[in-house]
Amino acid sequence: MDCLLIAASETDANIYYASGFLAPDPFIYLQLGEKSYLLMSDLEIDRARLQSRVGAVLSYTEYEERAKRSGLEHPRCIDVVHVLLEEQGVRELKVPGNFPLVHADALRKRGYTLSVKEEPFFNRRAIKTDAEVAAIRKTQIAIEEGMDEMVTMLRASEIKNGFLVLDGEILTSERLRRRLHLLLMEKGCVANHTIIACGTDACDPHQQGTGPVRAHEAIIFDIFPRSTESHYFADMSRTVVKGRASDGLKRLYDVVLQGQEMGIARVKNGVQARDIHEAISKLFEQHGYMTGKTAGRMQGFFHGTGHGVGLDIHEPPRIGSVDCLLQTGEVVTVEPGLYYPDIGAVRIEDMVLVQDEGCRNLTTYPKVLEIS
């Protein structure tokens, strides 16, 4: 498709995927059929010619000068883009949903026809190559090594008055998170918003967790860093208890694990993702774990079963309540959870690669509730 992207590849996965060039400031990517172009500033043009994978890297300054010769004293970004588009004879373009409105308005004012393509903007992004799968797996290895360190710290801690004490200090979510983030950085990964949530904190699925980590209560670890080398994410969740879990929490864990394993077993090419989500929801209900509001708070299983992972931590496809056929080559999470403040919270998450028959689990970390 003929398309135009104007974004910073450090934060926009589509332009990074298309160009293979990483930069903190916005730049211009144009694709016309099989041809692709970057329009780059003097600051970045040499690096872009060395590192990008586009057909041609053009000088923004040269096209800016052409715009000036047309009578514009101070050309704007779209004035410069207009010169390139006129040169290529282009009047219709597709843009992503996050394309800047100021640029879209300026192009339309000049008579261009723009149509918005929803995600996935590049359909091929969802289907991972062997190299992309290897990059995701490498990030996953860092996660698992980090989780090992978390378990080691929990094992080494002592239970005192219901709290966990390590090296004379109460163990907190913040302390665990700092240690985990440092270890991930040493392995070439950067993590943000890592969830290490204990007790009732864990009953809010996206609560990062704060304060002391307590004995005999569920601790959810949800770890999803990005590799600084490949820029691919990985994602894993585990639920553990330091000490003894209550009978109610053990039953909750067993049912979530059963649902997760059932979900993984159903993943394969051509399967309707919604059917997987609904089957897990039905299993939970059959065991008496209903979903709904209690005292104004959602309880039960009230999020999707999974999502795609790649250059974004959440990308298509989704395994949830909407229609979506899984395809060979997609990397998706399977992460059901149950949340009840009076019992506790459990979420277990693996990443799998969709295959023609079944799937390959990219997560090898064990699933164990109690840590002594």
C-alpha atoms as one frame of an Amber mdcrd trajectory, in Angstrom:
protein
   0.000   0.000   0.000   1.038   3.624  -0.487   1.445   4.994   2.998   2.960
   7.845   4.963   4.279   7.731   8.524   5.636  10.678  10.523   6.744   9.595
  13.973   9.680   8.860  16.259  10.673   5.228  15.905  11.834   5.083  19.511
   8.171   5.236  20.549   6.264   4.180  17.408   6.587   0.506  16.534   5.138
   0.833  13.014   7.761   3.248  11.709  10.533   1.275  13.404   9.230  -1.959
  11.864   9.036  -0.359   8.418  12.384   1.443   8.487  14.568  -0.580  10.833
  15.933   2.768  12.045  15.788   3.899  15.670  15.602   7.626  16.431  14.170
   9.699  19.296  12.739  12.456  17.063  10.033  12.209  14.401  11.075  11.515
  10.821   9.258  10.817   7.554   8.685   7.381   6.005   6.996   7.001   2.651
   6.105   3.687   1.019   4.957   3.585  -2.596   4.246   0.034  -3.646   7.533
  -1.835  -3.349   9.593   1.359  -2.970  10.326   2.971   0.381  11.913   6.275
   1.354  13.110   8.118   4.432  13.306  11.900   4.503  15.991  12.640   7.102
  17.601  15.674   8.678  21.303  16.396   8.320  21.725  15.203  11.906  20.519
  11.663  11.143  20.938  11.133   7.403  24.315   9.364   7.469  23.275   7.041
  10.285  19.988   6.312   8.522  21.815   5.361   5.323  23.953   2.924   7.295
  21.302   1.420   9.547  17.884   1.613   7.874  16.468  -0.968   5.511  14.581
   1.371   3.164  15.219   1.747  -0.551  16.403   5.369  -0.421  17.318   7.868
   2.297  16.715  11.420   1.078  17.892  14.753   2.474  15.230  16.768   4.271
  17.373  19.871   3.757  17.403  19.431  -0.029  13.611  19.098  -0.194  13.247
  22.020   2.197  15.303  24.142  -0.205  13.017  23.106  -3.055  10.024  24.216
  -0.991  11.698  27.570  -0.374  12.314  28.029  -4.095   8.570  27.609  -4.614
   8.021  30.758  -2.571   7.779  29.521   1.027  10.086  31.437   3.332   9.720
  29.032   6.261   8.440  25.653   5.000   6.689  23.419   7.487   7.143  19.656
   7.641   4.166  19.008   5.365   5.386  21.615   2.871   8.568  19.573   2.547
   6.650  16.286   2.328   4.459  17.854  -0.372   7.517  18.409  -2.573   8.428
  14.710  -2.309   4.859  13.548  -2.933   4.517  15.785  -5.995   7.805  14.448
  -7.312   6.446  10.893  -6.958   3.036  11.764  -8.398   1.139  10.653  -5.271
  -2.282  12.041  -4.270  -3.757   9.249  -2.122  -2.180   7.750   0.984  -2.969
   5.498   3.910  -1.941   6.684   7.380  -2.131   5.011  10.803  -4.710   5.920
  13.417  -2.157   7.870  15.446  -1.049  10.014  12.487  -0.743  13.630  13.751
  -3.927  15.585  13.047  -1.996  18.763  12.262  -0.206  16.947   9.422  -3.397
  15.291   8.183  -5.225  18.632   8.059  -2.352  20.247   6.167  -2.222  17.446
   3.594  -5.972  17.467   3.026  -5.875  21.247   2.634  -3.417  20.676  -0.217
  -5.857  18.266  -1.855  -4.469  14.909  -0.737  -6.820  12.038   0.059  -5.942
  10.263   3.294  -7.514   7.071   4.601  -6.855   5.660   8.045  -5.856   2.024
   8.409  -6.499   0.527  11.825  -3.998  -1.690  13.608  -2.285  -3.791  12.565
  -1.155  -1.065  10.162   1.305  -3.487   8.589  -0.520  -6.819   8.563   2.754
  -8.716   8.317   3.835  -7.379  11.721   1.602  -9.911  13.456   3.338 -12.862
  11.762   6.765 -13.194  13.351   9.822 -14.365  11.440  12.227 -16.874  12.970
  14.531 -13.972  13.827  11.727 -12.119  15.596  10.755 -15.211  17.579  14.395
 -15.649  18.604  14.525 -12.025  19.748  11.364 -12.437  21.827  12.705 -15.658
  23.336  15.967 -13.902  24.258  14.011 -11.255  26.152  12.005 -14.024  27.786
  15.192 -15.696  29.034  16.104 -12.442  30.787  12.660 -12.410  32.426  13.052
 -15.956  33.690  16.511 -15.234  35.093  15.068 -12.176  36.803  12.209 -14.199
  38.246  14.765 -16.673  39.585  16.359 -13.817  41.541  12.958 -12.803  42.921
  12.295 -16.343  44.139  15.790 -16.505  45.643  15.110 -13.323  47.623  11.764
 -14.661  48.818  13.307 -17.960  49.867  16.072 -16.152  51.764  13.629 -13.929
  53.625  12.330 -14.722  57.108   8.735 -14.433  58.255   8.408 -12.045  61.220
   5.033 -10.833  62.472   3.479 -11.647  59.105   6.041  -9.672  57.102   9.035
 -10.832  55.083  12.404  -9.659  56.359  15.610  -9.867  54.320  18.997  -8.690
  55.606  17.304  -7.012  58.541  14.856  -4.981  56.452  11.210  -5.570  55.616
  10.918  -6.764  52.022   8.763  -4.447  49.916   7.393  -4.424  46.376   9.616
  -1.437  45.657  12.765  -3.205  46.841  12.020  -6.291  44.762  11.199  -4.158
  41.727  14.434  -2.170  41.984  16.497  -5.348  42.155  14.612  -6.920  39.259
  14.943  -3.825  37.061  18.672  -3.615  37.750  19.170  -7.267  36.854  17.148
  -6.861  33.636  19.241  -3.838  32.682  22.387  -5.902  33.140  20.884  -8.357
  30.660  20.140  -5.660  28.087  16.470  -5.121  28.875  14.520  -2.162  30.200
  11.371  -2.729  32.257   8.666  -0.211  33.129   5.540  -0.583  35.242   6.532
  -4.063  36.424   3.843  -5.514  38.666   4.906  -6.979  42.006   1.637  -6.790
  43.892   0.726  -8.529  47.145  -2.613  -9.305  48.757  -5.468  -6.949  47.904
  -3.159  -4.899  45.655  -2.979  -7.934  43.371  -6.786  -7.940  43.044  -6.410
  -4.880  40.802  -4.746  -6.497  37.746  -2.690  -3.415  36.764  -1.772  -2.273
  40.282   2.024  -2.228  40.374   2.128  -2.969  44.101   3.485  -0.912  46.954
   4.704  -1.427  50.497   5.584  -4.565  52.457   5.277  -8.016  50.883   3.445
 -10.173  53.384   3.749 -13.841  54.222   1.016 -16.351  53.341  -0.533 -13.976
  50.752  -0.478 -14.128  46.967   2.197 -12.079  45.206   1.672 -11.514  41.486
   4.771 -10.892  39.381   3.985  -9.543  35.905   7.255  -8.819  34.079   7.336
  -7.383  30.537  10.635  -5.694  29.592  11.877  -4.587  26.196  15.251  -5.563
  24.797  17.561  -2.607  24.163  19.208  -4.646  21.402  16.295  -5.994  19.375
  13.528  -3.730  20.806  11.237  -6.763  21.175   9.206  -7.330  24.324   8.423
 -10.501  26.232   5.803 -11.034  28.935   5.339 -13.451  31.829   3.260 -13.590
  34.999   3.603 -15.856  37.995   1.745 -15.977  41.302   3.613 -17.154  44.394
   3.177 -17.280  48.159   5.994 -17.130  50.668   4.798 -19.443  53.433   1.500
 -21.308  53.377  -1.360 -20.438  51.082  -4.900 -20.720  52.422  -7.057 -23.572
  51.134  -9.167 -21.041  49.252  -6.141 -19.554  47.533  -4.838 -23.016  46.625
  -8.159 -23.881  44.986  -8.126 -20.556  43.138  -4.596 -21.221  41.876  -5.432
 -24.746  40.722  -8.445 -23.550  38.723  -6.518 -20.698  37.076  -3.716 -23.100
  36.184  -6.245 -25.552  34.740  -7.798 -22.764  32.689  -4.423 -21.550  31.443
  -3.306 -25.027  30.401  -6.635 -25.586  28.650  -6.235 -22.268  26.837  -2.709
 -23.096  25.673  -3.878 -26.502  24.461  -6.495 -24.813  22.242  -4.156 -22.336
  20.554  -3.452 -23.153  16.907  -3.815 -21.719  13.430  -7.394 -20.899  12.430
  -8.874 -21.089  15.928 -11.346 -18.417  16.938  -9.644 -16.585  19.835 -12.966
 -15.712  21.423 -13.768 -19.423  21.792 -10.634 -19.869  23.917 -11.595 -16.955
  26.163 -15.179 -18.139  26.539 -14.091 -21.712  27.337 -11.876 -20.483  30.176
 -14.637 -18.208  31.496 -17.072 -21.132  31.447 -14.591 -23.341  33.309 -14.211
 -20.737  36.048 -17.980 -20.409  36.398 -18.398 -24.195  36.576 -16.058 -24.146
  39.586 -18.151 -21.436  41.227 -15.935 -18.472  40.403 -18.361 -15.912  39.068
 -17.503 -12.543  37.566 -19.248  -9.306  38.485 -19.341  -6.370  40.854 -19.351
  -6.920  44.596 -19.467  -3.861  46.849 -18.754  -1.730  43.780 -15.609  -3.634
  42.795 -15.144  -6.063  39.916 -14.275  -9.587  40.949 -13.665 -12.821  39.083
 -12.226 -12.958  35.555 -12.704  -9.500  34.077  -9.914  -9.064  31.551  -8.936
 -10.707  28.283  -7.155 -14.035  28.064  -4.235 -12.775  25.993  -2.652 -10.398
  23.515   0.024 -10.288  20.866   3.629  -9.487  21.815   6.335  -8.022  19.601
   7.631  -4.501  19.108   4.703  -3.426  21.314   3.858  -5.133  24.576   0.174
  -5.157  23.592  -0.450  -5.637  19.874  -2.827  -7.644  17.706  -4.151 -10.272
  17.949  -6.306 -10.286  21.075  -7.679 -13.333  22.840 -10.826 -12.005  24.434
 -14.473 -11.290  23.811 -14.065 -10.140  20.179 -13.758 -12.229  17.015 -10.184
 -12.909  15.944  -8.773 -15.897  14.062  -5.326 -16.923  15.235  -2.661 -17.357
  12.547   0.544 -19.355  12.351   3.482 -17.175  13.353   1.691 -14.974  15.854
   3.128 -14.717  19.371   0.387 -14.393  21.977   0.061 -14.561  25.734  -2.328
 -16.851  27.581  -2.934 -15.233  30.961  -6.239 -15.911  32.699  -6.709 -14.663
  36.226  -9.155 -14.662  39.121  -9.427 -11.857  41.662 -11.339 -11.922  44.948
 -10.279  -9.600  47.806 -11.531 -12.069  50.428  -9.498 -14.955  48.935  -6.663
 -13.429  46.949  -5.588 -13.053  43.343  -3.979 -15.418  40.846  -2.720 -14.743
  37.328  -0.502 -17.126  35.340   0.894 -16.063  31.964   2.965 -17.746  29.266
   3.816 -16.650  25.715   3.189 -19.080  22.894   3.940 -19.171  19.187   0.897
 -20.125  17.110   1.599 -23.054  14.788  -0.358 -24.992  12.186  -1.130 -27.646
  14.768  -1.000 -26.442  18.336   1.577 -23.981  19.594   5.115 -23.739  20.901
   5.432 -22.406  24.441   8.181 -19.773  24.567   7.980 -19.712  28.367   9.833
 -22.364  30.322   9.597 -21.019  33.863   7.935 -23.400  36.367   4.532 -22.719
  37.915   4.693 -23.227  41.674   2.494 -21.493  44.217   4.210 -21.931  47.584
   7.797 -20.918  48.288   9.282 -22.209  51.512
